[in-house]
Amino acid sequence: MFKKINQDHMYEKITKEIMDAIFRGDLQPNDKLQSEHELAKTFGVSRVTIREALLSLKHHGVIEVRQGARGGAYVKKMEIDEVAQQIEKILQMTHVTIEQISDVRSVLESAIITRLIDPHDNEDYIRRLEETIIEAEKHLNNGDAEKRLQSNIEFHSIISEMTKNAFIMMMHKIVLNMLHDFFRHVRASDDMAQRTIREHRKITAALKEGDFVGASELCRKHIVGIDKLISKKSKGQSLLKK
């Protein structure tokens, strides 16, 4: 898996070699790395250099060191929420706008529905989509805006889960999290809430019938329309007028 390397910036190169092995899938989450002695022999370097590389990997959250009889350095399973939060912070500093995020969301979900869903393995997902609609309607009737919004966000999260692709799910989660933070501070009208529920029902019905092109177009129109309404309402509620 690994090869001996040149001596310049040795620990950095070893770190890169191990990262590349993880990226290729040669090393999976919870896989145990070789011992310091074995890694030193593999790379042709000292154990001190290996320790530096392992410390660097640990600092970046790539590996974790476990104690006990089966202790050692293990590839850490990265949680999507954890990675998404880190990327969100970076994106927020680049002055990404709500319109740009909405564009990404509509393109991503449309592509998911038309290209990345297994038409023969979606019954459980559709059942869950229907459950979020029931929950959103219940929270609307109870006047619980936060829980209603969470149910609506969950609806779109399930669409990304249908891909079974961790990278797409992570990108989609970043988009939804940033929108959620924006939406939760906007007082949506009952008409807007009811419109969302109606449109979610139409998307689900199209998916249930196997009309993925139709579902994709319904989803695109829904995202563009609702996001524009929320953005406009946010501007109207803001104390900062322009």
Secondary structure as GFF3:
##gff-version 3
##sequence-region A 1 242
A	DSSP	alpha_helix	10	24	.	.	.	ID=ss1
A	DSSP	alpha_helix	36	43	.	.	.	ID=ss2
A	DSSP	alpha_helix	47	59	.	.	.	ID=ss3
A	DSSP	beta_strand	63	66	.	.	.	ID=ss4
A	DSSP	beta_strand	72	75	.	.	.	ID=ss5
A	DSSP	alpha_helix	80	92	.	.	.	ID=ss6
A	DSSP	alpha_helix	98	111	.	.	.	ID=ss7
A	DSSP	pi_helix	112	116	.	.	.	ID=ss8
A	DSSP	alpha_helix	123	142	.	.	.	ID=ss9
A	DSSP	alpha_helix	145	161	.	.	.	ID=ss10
A	DSSP	alpha_helix	166	183	.	.	.	ID=ss11
A	DSSP	alpha_helix	190	208	.	.	.	ID=ss12
A	DSSP	alpha_helix	212	237	.	.	.	ID=ss13
###
